[in-house]
Amino acid sequence: MERYVREVLQPKLQADGGWVEYVSFEFNTLKLIFRGECSKCLILDRCIEWIKSEVKRDMGFDIDVESERKKPYFWDK
């Protein structure tokens, strides 16, 4: 799953200025950190649904996604 995130999902999100980092995959739950434009995106829930559908299409199983947003410190000022 880590390789899938790195090689398939990351490039697609980078095209829109975002970044996703793999944290873990246990008990069909994929934990991700969203950075860049993803960290402040108002429709991140749609992206998470898209990720679930991509995994289902490419790997053949359903997953849950836990997300964490990490904004750069200077965005809070």
N, CA, C and O atoms as a Tripos MOL2 file, in Angstrom:
@<TRIPOS>MOLECULE
protein
  308   307    77     0     0
PROTEIN
NO_CHARGES

@<TRIPOS>ATOM
      1 N           0.8220   -1.1870    0.0000 N.3       1 MET1
      2 CA          0.0000    0.0000    0.0000 C.3       1 MET1
      3 C           0.8740    1.2630    0.0000 C.2       1 MET1
      4 O           0.5370    2.2620   -0.6350 O.2       1 MET1
      5 N           1.9880    1.2010    0.7150 N.am      2 GLU2
      6 CA          2.8840    2.3660    0.7330 C.3       2 GLU2
      7 C           3.3720    2.6960   -0.6710 C.2       2 GLU2
      8 O           3.4130    3.8610   -1.0640 O.2       2 GLU2
      9 N           3.7370    1.6770   -1.4120 N.am      3 ARG3
     10 CA          4.2080    1.8870   -2.7900 C.3       3 ARG3
     11 C           3.0900    2.4670   -3.6610 C.2       3 ARG3
     12 O           3.3430    3.3390   -4.4930 O.2       3 ARG3
     13 N           1.8670    1.9940   -3.4750 N.am      4 TYR4
     14 CA          0.7240    2.5040   -4.2350 C.3       4 TYR4
     15 C           0.5160    3.9900   -3.9580 C.2       4 TYR4
     16 O           0.2970    4.7710   -4.8840 O.2       4 TYR4
     17 N           0.5810    4.3760   -2.7040 N.am      5 VAL5
     18 CA          0.4230    5.7930   -2.3500 C.3       5 VAL5
     19 C           1.5250    6.6070   -3.0090 C.2       5 VAL5
     20 O           1.2550    7.6390   -3.6220 O.2       5 VAL5
     21 N           2.7570    6.1520   -2.8860 N.am      6 ARG6
     22 CA          3.9100    6.8840   -3.4050 C.3       6 ARG6
     23 C           3.9150    6.9760   -4.9330 C.2       6 ARG6
     24 O           4.2210    8.0290   -5.4930 O.2       6 ARG6
     25 N           3.5790    5.8800   -5.6010 N.am      7 GLU7
     26 CA          3.7240    5.8420   -7.0540 C.3       7 GLU7
     27 C           2.4610    6.1990   -7.8230 C.2       7 GLU7
     28 O           2.5530    6.6190   -8.9770 O.2       7 GLU7
     29 N           1.2870    6.0480   -7.2230 N.am      8 VAL8
     30 CA          0.0370    6.3000   -7.9410 C.3       8 VAL8
     31 C          -0.6740    7.5540   -7.4340 C.2       8 VAL8
     32 O          -1.0140    8.4400   -8.2170 O.2       8 VAL8
     33 N          -0.8960    7.6230   -6.1340 N.am      9 LEU9
     34 CA         -1.6730    8.7380   -5.5930 C.3       9 LEU9
     35 C          -0.8810   10.0380   -5.5050 C.2       9 LEU9
     36 O          -1.3880   11.0940   -5.8850 O.2       9 LEU9
     37 N           0.3490    9.9780   -5.0110 N.am     10 GLN10
     38 CA          1.1340   11.2010   -4.8580 C.3      10 GLN10
     39 C           1.2660   12.0020   -6.1480 C.2      10 GLN10
     40 O           1.0170   13.2070   -6.1310 O.2      10 GLN10
     41 N           1.6460   11.3870   -7.2620 N.am     11 PRO11
     42 CA          1.7930   12.1740   -8.4890 C.3      11 PRO11
     43 C           0.4950   12.8650   -8.9200 C.2      11 PRO11
     44 O           0.5290   13.9830   -9.4340 O.2      11 PRO11
     45 N          -0.6290   12.2140   -8.7170 N.am     12 LYS12
     46 CA         -1.9030   12.8190   -9.1130 C.3      12 LYS12
     47 C          -2.2410   14.0120   -8.2390 C.2      12 LYS12
     48 O          -2.7510   15.0150   -8.7380 O.2      12 LYS12
     49 N          -1.9710   13.9260   -6.9570 N.am     13 LEU13
     50 CA         -2.2510   15.0480   -6.0600 C.3      13 LEU13
     51 C          -1.2300   16.1700   -6.2350 C.2      13 LEU13
     52 O          -1.5720   17.3420   -6.0790 O.2      13 LEU13
     53 N           0.0040   15.8320   -6.5530 N.am     14 GLN14
     54 CA          1.0290   16.8450   -6.7830 C.3      14 GLN14
     55 C           0.6800   17.7140   -7.9870 C.2      14 GLN14
     56 O           1.0460   18.8880   -8.0290 O.2      14 GLN14
     57 N          -0.0070   17.1600   -8.9400 N.am     15 ALA15
     58 CA         -0.3980   17.9260  -10.1260 C.3      15 ALA15
     59 C          -1.2930   19.1070   -9.7580 C.2      15 ALA15
     60 O          -1.3620   20.0920  -10.4930 O.2      15 ALA15
     61 N          -1.9860   19.0040   -8.6080 N.am     16 ASP16
     62 CA         -2.8490   20.0890   -8.1400 C.3      16 ASP16
     63 C          -2.2260   20.8650   -6.9850 C.2      16 ASP16
     64 O          -2.9130   21.6530   -6.3350 O.2      16 ASP16
     65 N          -0.9460   20.6590   -6.7210 N.am     17 GLY17
     66 CA         -0.2590   21.3940   -5.6710 C.3      17 GLY17
     67 C          -0.3540   20.7540   -4.2970 C.2      17 GLY17
     68 O           0.0640   21.3420   -3.3000 O.2      17 GLY17
     69 N          -0.9040   19.5500   -4.2460 N.am     18 GLY18
     70 CA         -1.0400   18.8660   -2.9640 C.3      18 GLY18
     71 C           0.0610   17.8570   -2.7400 C.2      18 GLY18
     72 O           0.9200   17.6330   -3.5930 O.2      18 GLY18
     73 N           0.0100   17.2560   -1.5700 N.am     19 TRP19
     74 CA          0.9860   16.2310   -1.2270 C.3      19 TRP19
     75 C           0.3470   15.3010   -0.2200 C.2      19 TRP19
     76 O          -0.3180   15.7520    0.7120 O.2      19 TRP19
     77 N           0.5410   14.0140   -0.4000 N.am     20 VAL20
     78 CA          0.0180   13.0240    0.5430 C.3      20 VAL20
     79 C           1.1670   12.1330    0.9750 C.2      20 VAL20
     80 O           1.9900   11.7170    0.1590 O.2      20 VAL20
     81 N           1.2130   11.8440    2.2720 N.am     21 GLU21
     82 CA          2.2420   10.9750    2.8170 C.3      21 GLU21
     83 C           1.6000    9.7500    3.4480 C.2      21 GLU21
     84 O           0.6020    9.8570    4.1610 O.2      21 GLU21
     85 N           2.1690    8.6090    3.1850 N.am     22 TYR22
     86 CA          1.7400    7.3480    3.7770 C.3      22 TYR22
     87 C           2.1970    7.3090    5.2310 C.2      22 TYR22
     88 O           3.3430    7.6420    5.5350 O.2      22 TYR22
     89 N           1.3030    6.9050    6.1230 N.am     23 VAL23
     90 CA          1.6530    6.7010    7.5270 C.3      23 VAL23
     91 C           1.6160    5.2140    7.8490 C.2      23 VAL23
     92 O           2.6070    4.6530    8.3150 O.2      23 VAL23
     93 N           0.4590    4.5650    7.6000 N.am     24 SER24
     94 CA          0.3470    3.1370    7.8890 C.3      24 SER24
     95 C          -0.8760    2.5640    7.1870 C.2      24 SER24
     96 O          -1.7420    3.2870    6.6960 O.2      24 SER24
     97 N          -0.9110    1.2380    7.1610 N.am     25 PHE25
     98 CA         -2.0660    0.5200    6.6420 C.3      25 PHE25
     99 C          -2.2640   -0.7140    7.5020 C.2      25 PHE25
    100 O          -1.5170   -1.6870    7.4000 O.2      25 PHE25
    101 N          -3.2870   -0.6600    8.3580 N.am     26 GLU26
    102 CA         -3.5890   -1.7680    9.2620 C.3      26 GLU26
    103 C          -5.0860   -1.9630    9.3220 C.2      26 GLU26
    104 O          -5.8440   -0.9950    9.3620 O.2      26 GLU26
    105 N          -5.5130   -3.2100    9.3300 N.am     27 PHE27
    106 CA         -6.9280   -3.5560    9.4660 C.3      27 PHE27
    107 C          -7.8050   -2.8160    8.4440 C.2      27 PHE27
    108 O          -8.8750   -2.3070    8.7760 O.2      27 PHE27
    109 N          -7.3270   -2.7710    7.2040 N.am     28 ASN28
    110 CA         -8.0100   -2.1010    6.0840 C.3      28 ASN28
    111 C          -8.2250   -0.6060    6.3010 C.2      28 ASN28
    112 O          -9.1210   -0.0150    5.6990 O.2      28 ASN28
    113 N          -7.4120    0.0060    7.1540 N.am     29 THR29
    114 CA         -7.4590    1.4540    7.3520 C.3      29 THR29
    115 C          -6.1380    2.0530    6.9150 C.2      29 THR29
    116 O          -5.0790    1.7270    7.4500 O.2      29 THR29
    117 N          -6.2190    2.9310    5.9370 N.am     30 LEU30
    118 CA         -5.0600    3.6330    5.4050 C.3      30 LEU30
    119 C          -4.9620    4.9830    6.1050 C.2      30 LEU30
    120 O          -5.8910    5.7890    6.0470 O.2      30 LEU30
    121 N          -3.8380    5.2240    6.7630 N.am     31 LYS31
    122 CA         -3.6190    6.4990    7.4390 C.3      31 LYS31
    123 C          -2.6990    7.3500    6.5760 C.2      31 LYS31
    124 O          -1.6210    6.9120    6.1730 O.2      31 LYS31
    125 N          -3.1450    8.5820    6.2960 N.am     32 LEU32
    126 CA         -2.4090    9.4880    5.4210 C.3      32 LEU32
    127 C          -2.2840   10.8630    6.0620 C.2      32 LEU32
    128 O          -3.1420   11.2830    6.8380 O.2      32 LEU32
    129 N          -1.1990   11.5590    5.7240 N.am     33 ILE33
    130 CA         -1.0260   12.9660    6.0820 C.3      33 ILE33
    131 C          -1.1170   13.7640    4.7950 C.2      33 ILE33
    132 O          -0.4390   13.4610    3.8130 O.2      33 ILE33
    133 N          -1.9610   14.7860    4.8090 N.am     34 PHE34
    134 CA         -2.1250   15.6590    3.6520 C.3      34 PHE34
    135 C          -1.3990   16.9720    3.9000 C.2      34 PHE34
    136 O          -1.5700   17.6050    4.9420 O.2      34 PHE34
    137 N          -0.5940   17.3690    2.9350 N.am     35 ARG35
    138 CA          0.2060   18.5970    3.0300 C.3      35 ARG35
    139 C          -0.0290   19.4510    1.7910 C.2      35 ARG35
    140 O          -0.7960   19.0810    0.9020 O.2      35 ARG35
    141 N           0.6270   20.5750    1.7480 N.am     36 GLY36
    142 CA          0.4980   21.4780    0.6050 C.3      36 GLY36
    143 C          -0.9260   21.9610    0.4600 C.2      36 GLY36
    144 O          -1.5990   22.2260    1.4560 O.2      36 GLY36
    145 N          -1.3860   22.0770   -0.7530 N.am     37 GLU37
    146 CA         -2.7550   22.5360   -1.0010 C.3      37 GLU37
    147 C          -3.7860   21.6120   -0.3670 C.2      37 GLU37
    148 O          -4.8690   22.0650    0.0040 O.2      37 GLU37
    149 N          -3.4710   20.3320   -0.2380 N.am     38 CYS38
    150 CA         -4.3960   19.3840    0.3860 C.3      38 CYS38
    151 C          -4.6690   19.7430    1.8450 C.2      38 CYS38
    152 O          -5.7540   19.4700    2.3580 O.2      38 CYS38
    153 N          -3.6980   20.3480    2.5090 N.am     39 SER39
    154 CA         -3.8500   20.6230    3.9360 C.3      39 SER39
    155 C          -4.8880   21.6990    4.2120 C.2      39 SER39
    156 O          -5.3970   21.7930    5.3290 O.2      39 SER39
    157 N          -5.2090   22.5110    3.2100 N.am     40 LYS40
    158 CA         -6.2130   23.5550    3.4110 C.3      40 LYS40
    159 C          -7.4220   23.3940    2.4900 C.2      40 LYS40
    160 O          -8.2620   24.2880    2.3980 O.2      40 LYS40
    161 N          -7.5020   22.2660    1.8190 N.am     41 CYS41
    162 CA         -8.5720   22.0170    0.8630 C.3      41 CYS41
    163 C          -9.9300   21.9150    1.5600 C.2      41 CYS41
    164 O         -10.0650   21.2640    2.5960 O.2      41 CYS41
    165 N         -10.9090   22.5570    0.9830 N.am     42 LEU42
    166 CA        -12.2540   22.5460    1.5510 C.3      42 LEU42
    167 C         -13.0420   21.2900    1.1700 C.2      42 LEU42
    168 O         -14.0750   20.9950    1.7710 O.2      42 LEU42
    169 N         -12.5590   20.5630    0.1870 N.am     43 ILE43
    170 CA        -13.2750   19.3590   -0.2500 C.3      43 ILE43
    171 C         -12.4040   18.1050   -0.0960 C.2      43 ILE43
    172 O         -12.4440   17.2030   -0.9330 O.2      43 ILE43
    173 N         -11.6320   18.0650    0.9680 N.am     44 LEU44
    174 CA        -10.7620   16.9110    1.2020 C.3      44 LEU44
    175 C         -11.5690   15.6230    1.3180 C.2      44 LEU44
    176 O         -11.0890   14.5510    0.9500 O.2      44 LEU44
    177 N         -12.7800   15.7240    1.8230 N.am     45 ASP45
    178 CA        -13.6210   14.5330    1.9450 C.3      45 ASP45
    179 C         -13.8930   13.8990    0.5860 C.2      45 ASP45
    180 O         -13.9820   12.6760    0.4870 O.2      45 ASP45
    181 N         -14.0270   14.7070   -0.4590 N.am     46 ARG46
    182 CA        -14.2030   14.1600   -1.8170 C.3      46 ARG46
    183 C         -12.9510   13.4430   -2.2860 C.2      46 ARG46
    184 O         -13.0210   12.3980   -2.9330 O.2      46 ARG46
    185 N         -11.8090   14.0160   -1.9510 N.am     47 CYS47
    186 CA        -10.5330   13.3930   -2.3260 C.3      47 CYS47
    187 C         -10.3750   12.0530   -1.6250 C.2      47 CYS47
    188 O          -9.8950   11.0910   -2.2250 O.2      47 CYS47
    189 N         -10.7670   11.9830   -0.3800 N.am     48 ILE48
    190 CA        -10.6830   10.7290    0.3620 C.3      48 ILE48
    191 C         -11.5900    9.6780   -0.2720 C.2      48 ILE48
    192 O         -11.2090    8.5130   -0.3760 O.2      48 ILE48
    193 N         -12.7750   10.0780   -0.6910 N.am     49 GLU49
    194 CA        -13.6650    9.1440   -1.3900 C.3      49 GLU49
    195 C         -13.0510    8.7000   -2.7110 C.2      49 GLU49
    196 O         -13.1830    7.5400   -3.1010 O.2      49 GLU49
    197 N         -12.3830    9.6150   -3.3960 N.am     50 TRP50
    198 CA        -11.6930    9.2830   -4.6440 C.3      50 TRP50
    199 C         -10.5790    8.2680   -4.3770 C.2      50 TRP50
    200 O         -10.4180    7.3140   -5.1380 O.2      50 TRP50
    201 N          -9.8150    8.4660   -3.3110 N.am     51 ILE51
    202 CA         -8.7500    7.5300   -2.9530 C.3      51 ILE51
    203 C          -9.3270    6.1420   -2.6980 C.2      51 ILE51
    204 O          -8.7800    5.1430   -3.1650 O.2      51 ILE51
    205 N         -10.4220    6.0820   -1.9620 N.am     52 LYS52
    206 CA        -11.0740    4.7940   -1.6990 C.3      52 LYS52
    207 C         -11.4820    4.1080   -2.9980 C.2      52 LYS52
    208 O         -11.2970    2.9000   -3.1480 O.2      52 LYS52
    209 N         -12.0380    4.8750   -3.9400 N.am     53 SER53
    210 CA        -12.4750    4.2820   -5.2040 C.3      53 SER53
    211 C         -11.2880    3.8490   -6.0600 C.2      53 SER53
    212 O         -11.3710    2.8390   -6.7580 O.2      53 SER53
    213 N         -10.1880    4.5960   -6.0170 N.am     54 GLU54
    214 CA         -8.9870    4.2050   -6.7630 C.3      54 GLU54
    215 C          -8.4310    2.8880   -6.2330 C.2      54 GLU54
    216 O          -8.0730    2.0030   -7.0110 O.2      54 GLU54
    217 N          -8.3590    2.7590   -4.9130 N.am     55 VAL55
    218 CA         -7.8580    1.5200   -4.3120 C.3      55 VAL55
    219 C          -8.7780    0.3580   -4.6740 C.2      55 VAL55
    220 O          -8.3100   -0.7280   -5.0160 O.2      55 VAL55
    221 N         -10.0750    0.5880   -4.5980 N.am     56 LYS56
    222 CA        -11.0460   -0.4610   -4.9420 C.3      56 LYS56
    223 C         -10.8610   -0.9010   -6.3950 C.2      56 LYS56
    224 O         -10.8460   -2.0970   -6.6860 O.2      56 LYS56
    225 N         -10.7230    0.0610   -7.2980 N.am     57 ARG57
    226 CA        -10.5590   -0.2540   -8.7240 C.3      57 ARG57
    227 C          -9.2370   -0.9700   -9.0020 C.2      57 ARG57
    228 O          -9.2040   -1.9640   -9.7260 O.2      57 ARG57
    229 N          -8.1530   -0.4600   -8.4260 N.am     58 ASP58
    230 CA         -6.8270   -0.9800   -8.7510 C.3      58 ASP58
    231 C          -6.4220   -2.2130   -7.9450 C.2      58 ASP58
    232 O          -5.6870   -3.0670   -8.4420 O.2      58 ASP58
    233 N          -6.8990   -2.3050   -6.7070 N.am     59 MET59
    234 CA         -6.4390   -3.3780   -5.8330 C.3      59 MET59
    235 C          -7.5470   -4.3530   -5.4530 C.2      59 MET59
    236 O          -7.2680   -5.4440   -4.9550 O.2      59 MET59
    237 N          -8.8010   -3.9700   -5.6820 N.am     60 GLY60
    238 CA         -9.8970   -4.8990   -5.5100 C.3      60 GLY60
    239 C         -10.4740   -5.0490   -4.1150 C.2      60 GLY60
    240 O         -11.1860   -6.0160   -3.8480 O.2      60 GLY60
    241 N         -10.1840   -4.1140   -3.2160 N.am     61 PHE61
    242 CA        -10.7810   -4.2280   -1.8870 C.3      61 PHE61
    243 C         -11.1380   -2.8540   -1.3270 C.2      61 PHE61
    244 O         -10.5860   -1.8300   -1.7280 O.2      61 PHE61
    245 N         -12.0790   -2.8710   -0.3860 N.am     62 ASP62
    246 CA        -12.5420   -1.6390    0.2520 C.3      62 ASP62
    247 C         -11.6290   -1.2880    1.4190 C.2      62 ASP62
    248 O         -11.1430   -2.1590    2.1400 O.2      62 ASP62
    249 N         -11.4090    0.0260    1.5840 N.am     63 ILE63
    250 CA        -10.6030    0.5030    2.7070 C.3      63 ILE63
    251 C         -11.3040    1.6840    3.3670 C.2      63 ILE63
    252 O         -12.2210    2.2810    2.8030 O.2      63 ILE63
    253 N         -10.8550    2.0010    4.5590 N.am     64 ASP64
    254 CA        -11.1820    3.2540    5.2210 C.3      64 ASP64
    255 C          -9.9410    4.1130    5.1640 C.2      64 ASP64
    256 O          -8.8270    3.5950    5.0910 O.2      64 ASP64
    257 N         -10.1210    5.4280    5.1980 N.am     65 VAL65
    258 CA         -8.9900    6.3480    5.1810 C.3      65 VAL65
    259 C          -9.0950    7.2700    6.3790 C.2      65 VAL65
    260 O         -10.1260    7.9090    6.5920 O.2      65 VAL65
    261 N          -8.0300    7.3390    7.1580 N.am     66 GLU66
    262 CA         -7.9080    8.3130    8.2370 C.3      66 GLU66
    263 C          -6.9530    9.3870    7.7510 C.2      66 GLU66
    264 O          -5.8550    9.0930    7.2790 O.2      66 GLU66
    265 N          -7.3820   10.6300    7.8700 N.am     67 SER67
    266 CA         -6.5590   11.7140    7.3430 C.3      67 SER67
    267 C          -6.1530   12.6770    8.4410 C.2      67 SER67
    268 O          -6.8660   12.8770    9.4250 O.2      67 SER67
    269 N          -4.9930   13.2610    8.2410 N.am     68 GLU68
    270 CA         -4.4880   14.3190    9.1080 C.3      68 GLU68
    271 C          -3.9660   15.4190    8.1940 C.2      68 GLU68
    272 O          -3.2740   15.1480    7.2130 O.2      68 GLU68
    273 N          -4.2980   16.6480    8.5210 N.am     69 ARG69
    274 CA         -3.8010   17.7870    7.7440 C.3      69 ARG69
    275 C          -2.6210   18.4000    8.4780 C.2      69 ARG69
    276 O          -2.6590   18.5850    9.6940 O.2      69 ARG69
    277 N          -1.5810   18.7110    7.7310 N.am     70 LYS70
    278 CA         -0.4150   19.3790    8.3070 C.3      70 LYS70
    279 C          -0.1080   20.6060    7.4630 C.2      70 LYS70
    280 O           0.4460   20.5100    6.3670 O.2      70 LYS70
    281 N          -0.4800   21.7490    7.9960 N.am     71 LYS71
    282 CA         -0.1970   23.0020    7.3050 C.3      71 LYS71
    283 C           1.1850   23.5090    7.7150 C.2      71 LYS71
    284 O           1.6220   23.2710    8.8420 O.2      71 LYS71
    285 N           1.8700   24.1990    6.8170 N.am     72 PRO72
    286 CA          3.1180   24.8560    7.2170 C.3      72 PRO72
    287 C           2.8170   25.8950    8.3020 C.2      72 PRO72
    288 O           1.7510   26.5120    8.3030 O.2      72 PRO72
    289 N           3.7450   26.0770    9.2010 N.am     73 TYR73
    290 CA          3.5190   26.9790   10.3330 C.3      73 TYR73
    291 C           3.1690   28.3960    9.9010 C.2      73 TYR73
    292 O           2.4130   29.0780   10.5930 O.2      73 TYR73
    293 N           3.7030   28.8530    8.7750 N.am     74 PHE74
    294 CA          3.4740   30.2360    8.3700 C.3      74 PHE74
    295 C           2.0650   30.4670    7.8150 C.2      74 PHE74
    296 O           1.6770   31.6220    7.6410 O.2      74 PHE74
    297 N           1.2860   29.4210    7.5310 N.am     75 TRP75
    298 CA         -0.0860   29.5950    7.0900 C.3      75 TRP75
    299 C          -1.0050   29.9880    8.2260 C.2      75 TRP75
    300 O          -2.1080   30.4780    7.9830 O.2      75 TRP75
    301 N          -0.5740   29.7830    9.4710 N.am     76 ASP76
    302 CA         -1.3940   30.1110   10.6260 C.3      76 ASP76
    303 C          -1.2600   31.5640   11.0300 C.2      76 ASP76
    304 O          -1.9880   32.0090   11.9170 O.2      76 ASP76
    305 N          -0.3890   32.3040   10.4380 N.am     77 LYS77
    306 CA         -0.1390   33.6990   10.8370 C.3      77 LYS77
    307 C          -1.0270   34.6530   10.0890 C.2      77 LYS77
    308 O          -0.9500   35.8630   10.3000 O.2      77 LYS77
@<TRIPOS>BOND
     1     1     2 1
     2     2     3 1
     3     3     4 2
     4     3     5 am
     5     5     6 1
     6     6     7 1
     7     7     8 2
     8     7     9 am
     9     9    10 1
    10    10    11 1
    11    11    12 2
    12    11    13 am
    13    13    14 1
    14    14    15 1
    15    15    16 2
    16    15    17 am
    17    17    18 1
    18    18    19 1
    19    19    20 2
    20    19    21 am
    21    21    22 1
    22    22    23 1
    23    23    24 2
    24    23    25 am
    25    25    26 1
    26    26    27 1
    27    27    28 2
    28    27    29 am
    29    29    30 1
    30    30    31 1
    31    31    32 2
    32    31    33 am
    33    33    34 1
    34    34    35 1
    35    35    36 2
    36    35    37 am
    37    37    38 1
    38    38    39 1
    39    39    40 2
    40    39    41 am
    41    41    42 1
    42    42    43 1
    43    43    44 2
    44    43    45 am
    45    45    46 1
    46    46    47 1
    47    47    48 2
    48    47    49 am
    49    49    50 1
    50    50    51 1
    51    51    52 2
    52    51    53 am
    53    53    54 1
    54    54    55 1
    55    55    56 2
    56    55    57 am
    57    57    58 1
    58    58    59 1
    59    59    60 2
    60    59    61 am
    61    61    62 1
    62    62    63 1
    63    63    64 2
    64    63    65 am
    65    65    66 1
    66    66    67 1
    67    67    68 2
    68    67    69 am
    69    69    70 1
    70    70    71 1
    71    71    72 2
    72    71    73 am
    73    73    74 1
    74    74    75 1
    75    75    76 2
    76    75    77 am
    77    77    78 1
    78    78    79 1
    79    79    80 2
    80    79    81 am
    81    81    82 1
    82    82    83 1
    83    83    84 2
    84    83    85 am
    85    85    86 1
    86    86    87 1
    87    87    88 2
    88    87    89 am
    89    89    90 1
    90    90    91 1
    91    91    92 2
    92    91    93 am
    93    93    94 1
    94    94    95 1
    95    95    96 2
    96    95    97 am
    97    97    98 1
    98    98    99 1
    99    99   100 2
   100    99   101 am
   101   101   102 1
   102   102   103 1
   103   103   104 2
   104   103   105 am
   105   105   106 1
   106   106   107 1
   107   107   108 2
   108   107   109 am
   109   109   110 1
   110   110   111 1
   111   111   112 2
   112   111   113 am
   113   113   114 1
   114   114   115 1
   115   115   116 2
   116   115   117 am
   117   117   118 1
   118   118   119 1
   119   119   120 2
   120   119   121 am
   121   121   122 1
   122   122   123 1
   123   123   124 2
   124   123   125 am
   125   125   126 1
   126   126   127 1
   127   127   128 2
   128   127   129 am
   129   129   130 1
   130   130   131 1
   131   131   132 2
   132   131   133 am
   133   133   134 1
   134   134   135 1
   135   135   136 2
   136   135   137 am
   137   137   138 1
   138   138   139 1
   139   139   140 2
   140   139   141 am
   141   141   142 1
   142   142   143 1
   143   143   144 2
   144   143   145 am
   145   145   146 1
   146   146   147 1
   147   147   148 2
   148   147   149 am
   149   149   150 1
   150   150   151 1
   151   151   152 2
   152   151   153 am
   153   153   154 1
   154   154   155 1
   155   155   156 2
   156   155   157 am
   157   157   158 1
   158   158   159 1
   159   159   160 2
   160   159   161 am
   161   161   162 1
   162   162   163 1
   163   163   164 2
   164   163   165 am
   165   165   166 1
   166   166   167 1
   167   167   168 2
   168   167   169 am
   169   169   170 1
   170   170   171 1
   171   171   172 2
   172   171   173 am
   173   173   174 1
   174   174   175 1
   175   175   176 2
   176   175   177 am
   177   177   178 1
   178   178   179 1
   179   179   180 2
   180   179   181 am
   181   181   182 1
   182   182   183 1
   183   183   184 2
   184   183   185 am
   185   185   186 1
   186   186   187 1
   187   187   188 2
   188   187   189 am
   189   189   190 1
   190   190   191 1
   191   191   192 2
   192   191   193 am
   193   193   194 1
   194   194   195 1
   195   195   196 2
   196   195   197 am
   197   197   198 1
   198   198   199 1
   199   199   200 2
   200   199   201 am
   201   201   202 1
   202   202   203 1
   203   203   204 2
   204   203   205 am
   205   205   206 1
   206   206   207 1
   207   207   208 2
   208   207   209 am
   209   209   210 1
   210   210   211 1
   211   211   212 2
   212   211   213 am
   213   213   214 1
   214   214   215 1
   215   215   216 2
   216   215   217 am
   217   217   218 1
   218   218   219 1
   219   219   220 2
   220   219   221 am
   221   221   222 1
   222   222   223 1
   223   223   224 2
   224   223   225 am
   225   225   226 1
   226   226   227 1
   227   227   228 2
   228   227   229 am
   229   229   230 1
   230   230   231 1
   231   231   232 2
   232   231   233 am
   233   233   234 1
   234   234   235 1
   235   235   236 2
   236   235   237 am
   237   237   238 1
   238   238   239 1
   239   239   240 2
   240   239   241 am
   241   241   242 1
   242   242   243 1
   243   243   244 2
   244   243   245 am
   245   245   246 1
   246   246   247 1
   247   247   248 2
   248   247   249 am
   249   249   250 1
   250   250   251 1
   251   251   252 2
   252   251   253 am
   253   253   254 1
   254   254   255 1
   255   255   256 2
   256   255   257 am
   257   257   258 1
   258   258   259 1
   259   259   260 2
   260   259   261 am
   261   261   262 1
   262   262   263 1
   263   263   264 2
   264   263   265 am
   265   265   266 1
   266   266   267 1
   267   267   268 2
   268   267   269 am
   269   269   270 1
   270   270   271 1
   271   271   272 2
   272   271   273 am
   273   273   274 1
   274   274   275 1
   275   275   276 2
   276   275   277 am
   277   277   278 1
   278   278   279 1
   279   279   280 2
   280   279   281 am
   281   281   282 1
   282   282   283 1
   283   283   284 2
   284   283   285 am
   285   285   286 1
   286   286   287 1
   287   287   288 2
   288   287   289 am
   289   289   290 1
   290   290   291 1
   291   291   292 2
   292   291   293 am
   293   293   294 1
   294   294   295 1
   295   295   296 2
   296   295   297 am
   297   297   298 1
   298   298   299 1
   299   299   300 2
   300   299   301 am
   301   301   302 1
   302   302   303 1
   303   303   304 2
   304   303   305 am
   305   305   306 1
   306   306   307 1
   307   307   308 2
@<TRIPOS>SUBSTRUCTURE
     1 MET1         2 RESIDUE 1 A MET
     2 GLU2         6 RESIDUE 1 A GLU
     3 ARG3        10 RESIDUE 1 A ARG
     4 TYR4        14 RESIDUE 1 A TYR
     5 VAL5        18 RESIDUE 1 A VAL
     6 ARG6        22 RESIDUE 1 A ARG
     7 GLU7        26 RESIDUE 1 A GLU
     8 VAL8        30 RESIDUE 1 A VAL
     9 LEU9        34 RESIDUE 1 A LEU
    10 GLN10       38 RESIDUE 1 A GLN
    11 PRO11       42 RESIDUE 1 A PRO
    12 LYS12       46 RESIDUE 1 A LYS
    13 LEU13       50 RESIDUE 1 A LEU
    14 GLN14       54 RESIDUE 1 A GLN
    15 ALA15       58 RESIDUE 1 A ALA
    16 ASP16       62 RESIDUE 1 A ASP
    17 GLY17       66 RESIDUE 1 A GLY
    18 GLY18       70 RESIDUE 1 A GLY
    19 TRP19       74 RESIDUE 1 A TRP
    20 VAL20       78 RESIDUE 1 A VAL
    21 GLU21       82 RESIDUE 1 A GLU
    22 TYR22       86 RESIDUE 1 A TYR
    23 VAL23       90 RESIDUE 1 A VAL
    24 SER24       94 RESIDUE 1 A SER
    25 PHE25       98 RESIDUE 1 A PHE
    26 GLU26      102 RESIDUE 1 A GLU
    27 PHE27      106 RESIDUE 1 A PHE
    28 ASN28      110 RESIDUE 1 A ASN
    29 THR29      114 RESIDUE 1 A THR
    30 LEU30      118 RESIDUE 1 A LEU
    31 LYS31      122 RESIDUE 1 A LYS
    32 LEU32      126 RESIDUE 1 A LEU
    33 ILE33      130 RESIDUE 1 A ILE
    34 PHE34      134 RESIDUE 1 A PHE
    35 ARG35      138 RESIDUE 1 A ARG
    36 GLY36      142 RESIDUE 1 A GLY
    37 GLU37      146 RESIDUE 1 A GLU
    38 CYS38      150 RESIDUE 1 A CYS
    39 SER39      154 RESIDUE 1 A SER
    40 LYS40      158 RESIDUE 1 A LYS
    41 CYS41      162 RESIDUE 1 A CYS
    42 LEU42      166 RESIDUE 1 A LEU
    43 ILE43      170 RESIDUE 1 A ILE
    44 LEU44      174 RESIDUE 1 A LEU
    45 ASP45      178 RESIDUE 1 A ASP
    46 ARG46      182 RESIDUE 1 A ARG
    47 CYS47      186 RESIDUE 1 A CYS
    48 ILE48      190 RESIDUE 1 A ILE
    49 GLU49      194 RESIDUE 1 A GLU
    50 TRP50      198 RESIDUE 1 A TRP
    51 ILE51      202 RESIDUE 1 A ILE
    52 LYS52      206 RESIDUE 1 A LYS
    53 SER53      210 RESIDUE 1 A SER
    54 GLU54      214 RESIDUE 1 A GLU
    55 VAL55      218 RESIDUE 1 A VAL
    56 LYS56      222 RESIDUE 1 A LYS
    57 ARG57      226 RESIDUE 1 A ARG
    58 ASP58      230 RESIDUE 1 A ASP
    59 MET59      234 RESIDUE 1 A MET
    60 GLY60      238 RESIDUE 1 A GLY
    61 PHE61      242 RESIDUE 1 A PHE
    62 ASP62      246 RESIDUE 1 A ASP
    63 ILE63      250 RESIDUE 1 A ILE
    64 ASP64      254 RESIDUE 1 A ASP
    65 VAL65      258 RESIDUE 1 A VAL
    66 GLU66      262 RESIDUE 1 A GLU
    67 SER67      266 RESIDUE 1 A SER
    68 GLU68      270 RESIDUE 1 A GLU
    69 ARG69      274 RESIDUE 1 A ARG
    70 LYS70      278 RESIDUE 1 A LYS
    71 LYS71      282 RESIDUE 1 A LYS
    72 PRO72      286 RESIDUE 1 A PRO
    73 TYR73      290 RESIDUE 1 A TYR
    74 PHE74      294 RESIDUE 1 A PHE
    75 TRP75      298 RESIDUE 1 A TRP
    76 ASP76      302 RESIDUE 1 A ASP
    77 LYS77      306 RESIDUE 1 A LYS
